[in-house]
Amino acid sequence: MSLPPHPDVVVESEERAWSGRFPIDLVRFRHRRFDGAMSGERRWELWRRGAAAAVLPYDPVRDAVVLIEQFRLPALAAGVDPVLVELPAGLCDQNEAPETTARREMREEMGLDVGALLPVGAFLLTPGGADELCHLYVGRVQAPAADAAGLVGHAGLAAEDEDIRIRVWPAAEAIAAAAEGRMTNSVTTIGLLWLAARRDWLRTQWRTA
């Protein structure tokens, strides 16, 4: 897929350098500098991942969030704990609306249906290298029963060999973990810090709906 036209960008060439599951394009381009002049030719490797969606599942009655945990090889490569606390999320299928992706991923990764979905924003996850734009939502759920540690059980698609653990967190505890930098996944942290700012308003809206 070619880059969209932009008045301040001149694309000299685009070449598919890798055609695996997530292609990599080699792009040569010039762009207008802040002083008004055009830059010299630049060469960039662009990782094509596309649109994605994620949901922060929130129960306004119990004031709790439902989060997942799963193993991530890139986290291990980065030298951090490879078991990350995350939101249910995934890439949008071809021509799939992000809200549809969000609801599908909730069912696949949690076995839960989500009610109201409120858009939080769309965020580039790796703007220095990838085009992945994640559409983040907060979703109204009824938190499932959990043990004393908040553990609900396991889920995930067997066909994709997913191994997902589901846990219910008191909202205040999850927000504190994000504020203290203990949530390595960036989308999880963004969602929880948004909830910290809008939690009282959201509880009022959803508990009276």
N, C-alpha and C positions, 0 to 999 in steps of 0.2 A: 504494500500500500504506500503510495507516494506521499510525501509531506504536503500538507495543505499550503496553498499560496499565502504569502504574507508580503506586504509592501516593503518591508525592511529586510527581507531575506532573499538572497539569490542562491539557488541550489545549482551547483555546477554538475554534480553527478550523484546518483544513488546506485549502490551495488549490493546485492544480497551476498553477504559473506558466509552466512551459515543458515541452513534451512531445517534445523531441528524443530523440536516442539515449540520453542520460542526463538524465532529467527533473529539474526543480527544483521543490520544493514550498515554498510560503510558509506558515509555521506561526506561529500566535499561541498562546502558552502561558504558564502560571505554574508555578513550581517552588518547593519548600520550601527556604528558606534555611538556612544553618548555625545561625542563632539560633532556628530553629523556626518562624518566620513564613513566610507565602507571599510570594513576590516579586510585584512589579507585573507587568502583562502585558508579555511580551517578544515581539519579532517577529524571526523567523529565516528565512533562505533556506537550505534543506536540499537539497544535491546528492545525488541518489539513484543511487549506483553499485553498491551491493550487495556480496555476498561475492566474494572473489578468493582465488587460491592462488599461491604461489611456491615454487620449489625451489632450494636450494643444492646443485648436483651435486658430489659429493666422491668422489674415488678414493682409498681408504685404502691401496692398494698403492703407487701413485706419490706419495701425499701431495700431491695436486693438486686444484684446483677448475676447473670448466669454466664460463666466464662468457660472456655475450653483450654485444654493443655495438650500439646502434641510435640513430637520430636521434629526438629528442623536441622537438617545437615548444614545449611549455610551459617547457622548460629554457632555450630561446632567449629566451622572453618574460621569464624571471627574470634574464637577463643572465649565464648561465653557459654553458659549453661544451655545445652541444645533443646531442653524441654521448656517451651515458651508458653506463657499464659496469653491467650489470644481471644479474639472475637470470631464467631463463625463468619467466614469470608470465602470468596472465590472469584475467579475470572468470569466475566460475562460470556456466555455462549454467543455465537454469531447472531447479530441482530437482536439479542436479548436485552430488554430494558434492565437497568441496574436494580430497580425495585423487585423485578421478577427474580433476578439472581439472588438478591438478599433473602427472599422468602424460600427459594430452593435450597440455598446453603443452610438455612436454619433447620430445614427438615432433614437434610443429608447429614449434617454434622452434629445435630443435637436431638433430632427426632421430635422437635417442637414446632408448632405453628405459631407464627407471630401475628399479633393483631395490628394495631395502628403502627405505621412507620413514619417517623419524622426525620426529614433530611437534616443532617448536621453540616455537611460540606463535601467537597471533592478535593482530594489531596494527592499530589504527586509523591510517590514513595521514594523514588531514586532519581531526582531530576537531573543528576549529572550523567545518567547513563541509560535510563529506561523510560518508555512512554506510558508506563502503568499509572492510570488515574483511578484512584479508589474512591467510590461514592459511599460515604459513611452515613449510616442511619442509626437512630435509637429506636428500638422496637418494644412495644408493650407485650409482655408475656406474663403468664402465671408460673412462677418459679416452681419446679418440681420438688418433690420430697427429697431430702438429703440427710446423711448421717451427721454426727456431731462435728465432723471436720468439713462439712459442706459437700462431701462427695456424693454425686448422684449415681454415677455409673460410667459405662463406656458406650461409644457410638462410632459412627463413621461408615463409609461405604466399603463393604468387603471387596467389591470389584476393583477398588483403587488401593486396597491394602491399607486403608486408613485406620489408625489406632488413636482414638480421641478419648480423653477423659473429661468429664463434665463436672463442674463444681459451682455451687451457689456461694456467693460472697455477700456479706452485708455491704451495702453501697458505701458506707463511710470507710470501711476497711479497704475496699478495692481502690477508692479514691486516694486514700492515704498512701497506699503502695505505689500508685502512679506518681503522686506528688513527690515521693521520696526517691524516684528513679528506679524502682524495683520491677517495673514492667518493661522488659527489653523490647517488646514489639511496639513499634511507633503508633500504629493505628489504635491499639488497645489504650495506650496512654492518651492519645488525642480524644478518644471517646470518653474516657473517664474524667479527664479534666474539663471537657465540655459539660458532662453531667454535674461536676462539682459546681460549675457556674450557674446551671439552669435547673438544678434538682428540685428546689422548692417549687418553682414555677411549674415544672413538669408534673410533680406529684399532685398539685392542685388541679391542673388540666385533666389528667388521666383519672384521678380518683373521683372526680365529679362528672366525668363523661358517661 
